[in-house]
């Protein structure tokens, strides 16, 4: 499942020529097409269509009902000082010590508070984030993107999701630079999906 940031009421951050919601939607559609054309047995669902409003925790409920294998939340911001796109991978962590010391018992019928839903797959999420980061660190990709360290932070778009959930934030000088990120991100996902 891919979540392009923004909706009909939330335009998101101002970019060089437009707004975050439009560019994240274009990015999400292109990534969806790339995944489905490279991995024909994979179905990719977007969390919204243009003009649709998203209410709080709607995406978490949608992802959990569909029992998705992976949830990606795409975010884009403008930075005039960047020469090439800057990619940050984000894992939801509220308190690093307690998040990584509690383990789920695997019983899906147990009530889990929304702020702890991510703990069900926290180790799988960590493995996926590290694998993606390793793949994006390749020298051929570093020629076209800058890669930030993995961020372990409380990240609202990932709250309530039980599947492995990752935020991808991309800094751009020019709005269309996100196109440079499609192949590296697709290849990092391909490795995980085939894993």
C-alpha positions as CSV (number, residue, x, y, z in Angstrom):
1,X,0.0,0.0,0.0
2,X,1.3,3.4,-0.9
3,X,0.1,6.6,0.8
4,X,0.8,9.8,-1.1
5,X,0.8,12.7,1.5
6,X,-2.0,15.2,1.4
7,X,-5.6,15.0,0.3
8,X,-8.4,17.3,-1.0
9,X,-8.2,19.6,2.1
10,X,-4.5,19.3,3.0
11,X,-2.2,20.5,0.2
12,X,0.9,19.8,2.2
13,X,4.1,21.7,1.9
14,X,4.8,24.3,-0.8
15,X,7.3,23.1,-3.4
16,X,9.1,25.1,-6.0
17,X,6.1,25.2,-8.4
18,X,3.3,23.4,-6.7
19,X,2.3,21.5,-3.6
20,X,3.2,18.3,-1.9
21,X,-0.1,16.5,-2.4
22,X,0.1,16.7,-6.2
23,X,3.7,15.6,-6.5
24,X,3.3,12.8,-4.0
25,X,0.3,11.5,-5.9
26,X,2.3,11.5,-9.2
27,X,5.2,9.7,-7.4
28,X,2.9,7.1,-5.9
29,X,1.2,6.4,-9.2
30,X,4.6,6.0,-11.0
31,X,6.0,3.8,-8.3
32,X,2.8,1.7,-8.4
33,X,3.1,1.3,-12.1
34,X,6.8,0.4,-11.8
35,X,6.2,-2.2,-9.1
36,X,3.3,-3.8,-11.0
37,X,5.2,-3.9,-14.3
38,X,8.4,-5.4,-12.7
39,X,6.6,-7.8,-10.3
40,X,3.5,-8.9,-12.0
41,X,2.2,-11.0,-9.0
42,X,2.2,-7.9,-6.7
43,X,-0.9,-5.8,-6.3
44,X,-0.3,-2.2,-5.2
45,X,-3.1,-0.1,-3.7
46,X,-3.0,3.7,-3.2
47,X,-4.6,5.1,-0.1
48,X,-6.4,7.9,-2.0
49,X,-7.5,9.2,-5.3
50,X,-7.3,12.9,-6.3
51,X,-10.0,15.0,-4.7
52,X,-10.5,12.5,-1.8
53,X,-10.4,13.6,1.8
54,X,-8.6,11.3,4.4
55,X,-9.8,11.3,8.0
56,X,-7.5,10.5,10.9
57,X,-6.4,6.8,11.1
58,X,-8.4,6.0,7.9
59,X,-5.2,4.8,6.2
60,X,-4.2,2.6,9.2
61,X,-7.7,1.1,9.2
62,X,-7.6,0.5,5.4
63,X,-4.1,-1.1,5.6
64,X,-5.0,-3.3,8.6
65,X,-8.3,-4.4,7.0
66,X,-6.5,-5.4,3.8
67,X,-3.7,-7.0,5.8
68,X,-1.1,-5.4,3.5
69,X,2.4,-6.8,3.5
70,X,4.1,-3.3,3.4
71,X,2.9,0.3,3.9
72,X,4.8,3.2,2.3
73,X,4.0,6.8,3.1
74,X,5.5,9.2,0.6
75,X,6.3,12.8,1.5
76,X,8.1,15.6,-0.5
77,X,9.5,18.9,0.5
78,X,11.4,21.7,-1.2
79,X,15.0,22.7,-0.4
80,X,16.6,25.3,-2.6
81,X,20.1,24.2,-1.5
82,X,19.8,20.6,-2.8
83,X,21.6,19.7,-6.0
84,X,20.0,16.2,-6.2
85,X,17.1,14.6,-4.4
86,X,17.7,13.8,-0.7
87,X,15.9,10.6,0.5
88,X,15.2,9.8,4.1
89,X,13.7,6.5,5.3
90,X,11.5,6.8,8.4
91,X,10.5,4.1,10.9
92,X,7.9,4.8,13.5
93,X,9.4,4.8,17.0
94,X,8.0,6.4,20.1
95,X,10.5,5.4,22.6
96,X,13.4,3.4,21.2
97,X,14.1,1.5,24.4
98,X,10.5,0.3,25.0
99,X,9.6,-0.1,21.4
100,X,12.4,-2.6,20.7
101,X,12.2,-4.5,24.0
102,X,8.5,-5.5,23.9
103,X,7.5,-8.3,21.6
104,X,4.1,-9.2,20.4
105,X,2.7,-12.6,21.3
106,X,1.5,-13.0,17.7
107,X,-2.2,-13.4,18.9
108,X,-4.1,-11.2,16.4
109,X,-7.3,-11.3,18.6
110,X,-5.7,-9.3,21.4
111,X,-6.6,-5.6,21.5
112,X,-3.6,-3.4,20.7
113,X,-3.7,0.3,21.4
114,X,-3.2,2.4,18.2
115,X,0.1,3.9,19.5
116,X,1.5,0.3,19.8
117,X,0.2,-1.3,16.6
118,X,3.6,-0.8,15.0
119,X,5.3,-3.0,17.6
120,X,3.6,-6.1,16.0
121,X,6.1,-6.0,13.1
122,X,8.8,-3.6,14.5
123,X,11.7,-6.1,13.9
124,X,10.5,-6.9,10.3
125,X,10.1,-3.1,9.7
126,X,13.7,-2.5,10.9
127,X,15.0,-5.3,8.6
128,X,13.1,-3.8,5.6
129,X,14.3,-0.2,6.4
130,X,17.9,-1.4,6.8
131,X,17.7,-3.4,3.5
132,X,16.3,-0.5,1.6
133,X,18.9,1.8,3.1
134,X,21.7,-0.6,2.1
135,X,20.4,-0.8,-1.4
136,X,19.9,3.0,-1.8
137,X,23.5,3.4,-0.5
138,X,24.9,1.8,-3.7
139,X,27.5,4.0,-5.4
140,X,25.5,4.1,-8.7
141,X,22.4,5.4,-6.8
142,X,24.5,7.9,-4.8
143,X,25.3,9.6,-8.1
144,X,21.7,10.6,-8.5
145,X,20.4,10.8,-4.9
146,X,21.7,11.8,-1.5
147,X,20.7,9.4,1.2
148,X,20.1,10.4,4.8
149,X,20.4,8.2,7.8
150,X,17.4,6.1,8.8
151,X,15.1,8.2,11.1
152,X,13.5,6.5,14.0
153,X,10.9,9.0,15.1
154,X,7.2,9.4,16.1
155,X,5.8,9.8,12.5
156,X,2.1,10.4,12.5
157,X,1.3,8.9,9.0
158,X,2.5,5.5,10.3
159,X,0.6,5.4,13.5
160,X,-1.9,2.5,13.9
161,X,-0.5,0.3,11.1
162,X,0.3,-3.2,12.1
163,X,2.1,-4.2,8.9
164,X,5.7,-3.1,8.4
165,X,5.3,0.7,7.7
166,X,7.9,3.0,6.3
167,X,8.0,6.7,5.6
168,X,9.9,8.0,2.6
169,X,10.6,11.7,2.6
170,X,12.2,13.3,-0.5
171,X,13.8,16.7,-0.6
172,X,13.8,18.4,-4.0
173,X,15.1,21.6,-5.5
174,X,12.8,21.2,-8.5
175,X,9.4,19.5,-8.3
176,X,10.1,17.0,-11.1
177,X,13.3,15.7,-9.5
178,X,11.3,13.0,-7.7
179,X,11.4,11.0,-11.0
180,X,15.1,10.3,-10.3
181,X,14.1,8.4,-7.1
182,X,11.7,5.9,-8.8
183,X,14.2,3.4,-10.0
184,X,16.4,3.3,-6.8
185,X,13.3,3.0,-4.6
186,X,11.7,0.4,-6.9
187,X,14.9,-1.7,-6.9
188,X,15.2,-1.5,-3.1
189,X,11.6,-2.7,-2.9
190,X,12.1,-5.4,-5.5
191,X,14.9,-6.9,-3.4
192,X,12.6,-6.9,-0.3
193,X,9.6,-8.4,-2.2
194,X,11.8,-11.2,-3.7
195,X,13.3,-11.8,-0.2
